[in-house]
Amino acid sequence: MSYRVFVRNWWKSNPSWPNGLEPHAGRKFTLHKRVDTYEEARNICQVYNANHKPGKLSRKAEFEEN
């Protein structure tokens, strides 16, 4: 089994929504195309999220099975 690690935003700007943010699972931007273990994928996400502020749109690293 292999995993793809990516980042995406969870909100998009929309002035007509409260706080100007609309829920929106954005486009996935690949960080690592293929990671061989669950633990490695999880670790990459934890390191990325610890070192990058999610910002207004809540950009975070995630992973999924390939």
N, C-alpha and C positions, 0 to 999 in steps of 0.2 A: 504494500500500500504506500502511496506517496501523497504529498500535500502541496498545495499552492498557497503561498503567503502573499497577501495583498493589503493595501490600505484603501479606505474610502471614507467619504463624509456621510454623516447620518442626518444632516439637516441641510436645507437650502434657504437662501434669503428670499423672503416674500413679505413685503411691507403690509399686506392685508392680514397676515396671521399675527397672533399675540407674540410680542417680543420680536417681531419681524422674521421669525424662523418657522419654516414648514417642515414636518417630518419627511425625510426623503433618503432612502438608501441609495447613495450615489454610485457612479461608475467605479469599478474595481481597477486599481492600478497595481500591477504585479511587482512585488519586491523580489520574490524567489519563485521561479517557475516550478521547481521540483525539490522537495525536501523529503527525505526518506522516512523519518520517524515523527510520530505525534509529538514527542518530547522536544525535538529540535524545532518544529514549527511553533510550538507553544513558547519556547524560549525566545525565538526571533521576535514574536509578537510582544512579549513582555519587555524585552530590551528596547524595541522601537517605541512602545507606548511610554516607557519610563523616560526616554530621552527626547521625545517630541511632544510638545503641548498640543492637545486636541483642538484648541482654538474654538472660535464661535460656532463652526459647523461640525464640531466633534469628529475630527478625522482620526481614525484609529486603525491599527493593524489587526488583521484577522487571518484565518486560514480555513481551507476547505479541502476535502479529498479530491485528488485528481482522478 
